[in-house]
């Protein structure tokens, strides 16, 4: 009976409070302006229960609760026993004291006892008609909570794995390897991979439109580009998918290279270009489009990181105009290609949503 009654009270919104007595339980429920307290005493067969013990338990529990600076306390004392007459005699000094006949599963309210207590009379009578139901329901709730917690744990683990931008990390490592080979083999290896307009148009070495993305002019150039690649990859790899992200990254880099070549032809420049910044600006162009397109949906702090990336894009283009040696044509071409890619991507998502 004790476990079943405890399950019932928990389902009714009461919170159990630990005591140093196994058979004396306290349950609290916060109401508007007061605390409802249920004191449950499980009297075993043959155990002595008298008025002195009742007062001792009731007054001690109330003093304990008052010492916690709780609001006004409205209390009900429930005695679970097979000796109903003895329990009635022991609790006759308190109107808020009811008895539950353990074997008969009946609620007994003494003649001078309160007729009801915040609707608990009907609730207790319903419980006593099927005392095992509350425990079964609580077991179901616990099992469901365990399943939800386990599913959340698995989802969190899967999410943690998905967050790692593996494609970006592989590209970063490949850039590092190519940089090491350039250092080892010297300028001849470096100059065979850069975006050299003369080599491309006269010797038809079109592969350079791809390989120039993996060559960098200095350690700082490599570090700054790879840092931005990791940030953008961390934002785009999961929504795009790893394979699609890898393909889009290289296509954007090649489009940026073509934009750079077109500008070099226009100004009659033969200066080679290197670096992944054109492809990275393409990725940032996707973020710029998606962010601006959906600003009206943005809530909370999540939008701040995207606005920061937009600021970085503008700063990068501005520096390209102010600092010599920066291939701003590749940056602008990459960003425009990225914005267009963002537009295409959004159209695909909208069509898929409609289907």
TAGI-V238415 format. One record per residue. N is the residue number from 1. PSI is psi in radians with two decimals (none if undefined). OMEGA is omega in whole degrees, -180 to 180 (NA if undefined). Layout:
N:PSI:OMEGA
N:PSI:OMEGA
This chain:
1:-0.70:-176
2:-0.81:-180
3:-0.69:180
4:-0.75:179
5:-0.68:178
6:-0.76:178
7:-0.74:180
8:-0.81:-177
9:-0.64:177
10:-0.75:178
11:-0.46:178
12:0.05:175
13:0.13:179
14:2.57:178
15:2.17:180
16:2.49:177
17:2.23:-177
18:2.47:175
19:2.96:179
20:0.17:178
21:2.23:-176
22:-0.64:-173
23:0.21:176
24:2.00:-174
25:2.56:177
26:2.32:178
27:2.33:-178
28:2.56:176
29:2.17:-178
30:2.14:177
31:3.13:178
32:1.88:176
33:-0.10:179
34:3.02:176
35:2.24:173
36:2.17:-179
37:2.26:174
38:2.15:176
39:2.10:-177
40:2.09:177
41:2.13:178
42:1.81:-179
43:2.03:180
44:2.74:178
45:2.28:-179
46:-0.16:180
47:2.43:-179
48:2.28:177
49:2.00:-177
50:-3.13:-177
51:-0.63:-179
52:-0.80:-180
53:-0.67:178
54:-0.87:-180
55:-0.71:-179
56:-0.82:-180
57:-0.83:-178
58:-0.89:-177
59:-0.65:178
60:-0.72:179
61:-0.73:180
62:-0.72:178
63:-0.69:178
64:-0.76:-178
65:-0.69:179
66:-0.54:179
67:-0.27:179
68:0.12:180
69:0.70:177
70:2.80:176
71:-3.04:180
72:2.36:-175
73:2.18:173
74:2.07:-169
75:2.65:174
76:2.30:-178
77:2.12:179
78:2.14:177
79:2.11:179
80:2.00:-173
81:2.85:171
82:-0.23:179
83:1.38:-176
84:-0.82:180
85:-0.70:179
86:-0.69:179
87:-0.65:178
88:-0.73:179
89:-0.65:-177
90:-0.51:-174
91:0.22:-175
92:-0.30:180
93:-0.14:-178
94:2.12:178
95:-0.47:-179
96:0.99:178
97:2.04:180
98:2.83:-179
99:2.44:173
100:2.10:178
101:2.00:-171
102:-0.79:-175
103:-0.66:-177
104:-0.16:-178
105:0.94:180
106:2.55:175
107:2.19:-179
108:2.12:177
109:2.06:-179
110:2.76:-177
111:-0.66:-179
112:0.20:-177
113:2.84:178
114:2.33:-178
115:-0.52:178
116:2.90:-179
117:1.59:179
118:0.70:177
119:0.10:-176
120:-0.45:-179
121:-0.90:180
122:-0.68:-179
123:-0.72:179
124:-0.69:178
125:-0.70:177
126:-0.68:179
127:-0.77:-176
128:-0.40:176
129:-0.53:179
130:1.29:-173
131:-0.44:-179
132:-0.30:-176
133:-0.73:-178
134:-0.74:-180
135:-0.69:178
136:-0.74:178
137:-0.74:-179
138:-0.65:176
139:-0.72:177
140:-0.74:179
141:-0.78:180
142:-0.76:179
143:-0.73:178
144:-0.72:178
145:-0.69:178
146:-0.71:179
147:-0.73:178
148:-0.75:180
149:-0.71:179
150:-0.72:178
151:-0.70:178
152:-0.69:179
153:-0.78:179
154:-0.69:179
155:-0.70:179
156:-0.70:178
157:-0.74:178
158:-0.70:179
159:-0.69:179
160:-0.65:178
161:-0.69:-178
162:-0.50:-176
163:-0.55:-177
164:2.07:-179
165:1.39:-172
166:-0.69:-180
167:-0.77:179
168:-0.70:179
169:-0.73:178
170:-0.76:179
171:-0.71:178
172:-0.76:180
173:-0.74:178
174:-0.71:176
175:-0.68:179
176:-0.72:179
177:-0.81:179
178:-0.70:177
179:-0.69:177
180:-0.69:178
181:-0.63:178
182:-0.69:178
183:-0.71:-176
184:-0.80:-175
185:-0.28:175
186:-2.89:-174
187:-0.49:-178
188:-0.69:178
189:-0.73:180
190:-0.85:-176
191:-0.20:178
192:-0.13:-176
193:-0.26:-173
194:2.98:-179
195:1.41:-177
196:1.95:-177
197:-0.58:179
198:-0.85:-180
199:-0.59:-178
200:-0.84:-174
201:-0.58:-178
202:-0.69:-179
203:0.03:176
204:0.72:179
205:1.26:-174
206:-0.29:179
207:-0.38:-179
208:-0.44:178
209:-0.39:177
210:-0.82:-171
211:-0.41:-177
212:-0.40:-180
213:-0.32:-176
214:0.19:180
215:2.36:-180
216:2.61:-174
217:-0.34:-178
218:2.98:178
219:-0.75:180
220:-0.64:177
221:-0.77:179
222:-0.84:-176
223:-0.76:-179
224:-0.72:180
225:-0.74:-177
226:-0.57:177
227:-0.78:180
228:-0.58:177
229:-0.73:180
230:-0.73:-179
231:-0.85:-179
232:-0.68:178
233:-0.65:179
234:-0.45:180
235:-0.44:-171
236:-0.39:-175
237:-0.80:-177
238:-0.89:-179
239:-0.59:-180
240:-0.55:-171
241:2.50:-172
242:-0.80:-178
243:-0.81:180
244:-0.67:179
245:-0.80:-179
246:-0.75:-180
247:-0.82:-178
248:-0.71:180
249:-0.84:-177
250:-0.61:176
251:-0.76:179
252:-0.69:177
253:-0.70:179
254:-0.66:177
255:-0.67:176
256:-0.70:177
257:-0.71:178
258:-0.68:176
259:-0.69:177
260:-0.75:179
261:-0.73:180
262:-0.72:179
263:-0.66:179
264:-0.69:178
265:-0.69:-178
266:-0.68:-179
267:0.09:178
268:0.88:180
269:2.45:178
270:0.29:-178
271:2.18:179
272:2.80:177
273:2.64:177
274:2.81:172
275:2.77:-179
276:0.11:-173
277:-0.56:178
278:-0.80:178
279:-0.70:-179
280:-0.70:177
281:-0.54:175
282:-0.78:177
283:-0.71:179
284:-0.52:175
285:-0.66:176
286:-0.81:-179
287:-0.71:179
288:-0.83:-178
289:-0.88:-177
290:-0.70:-178
291:-0.90:-179
292:-0.66:-178
293:-0.50:-174
294:0.46:180
295:-0.56:-177
296:-0.22:176
297:-0.18:-172
298:2.31:176
299:2.56:176
300:-2.72:-174
301:-0.13:-175
302:-0.53:-178
303:-0.35:-174
304:-0.70:-178
305:-0.58:178
306:-0.69:176
307:-0.59:177
308:-0.68:178
309:-0.68:176
310:-0.73:177
311:-0.70:178
312:-0.66:177
313:-0.85:-179
314:-0.71:179
315:-0.71:-179
316:-0.76:179
317:-0.71:178
318:-0.77:178
319:-0.58:179
320:-0.57:178
321:-0.49:-173
322:-0.44:-175
323:2.30:178
324:2.62:177
325:-0.03:179
326:2.24:-180
327:1.42:-177
328:-0.42:178
329:-0.70:178
330:-0.67:179
331:-0.85:-177
332:-0.74:179
333:-0.72:179
334:-0.75:-179
335:-0.78:179
336:-0.73:178
337:-0.66:178
338:-0.73:178
339:-0.75:178
340:-0.69:177
341:-0.72:176
342:-0.70:178
343:-0.82:180
344:-0.75:-179
345:-0.77:180
346:-0.70:178
347:-0.70:179
348:-0.72:180
349:-0.69:180
350:-0.71:178
351:-0.72:179
352:-0.68:180
353:-0.68:179
354:-0.69:179
355:none:NA
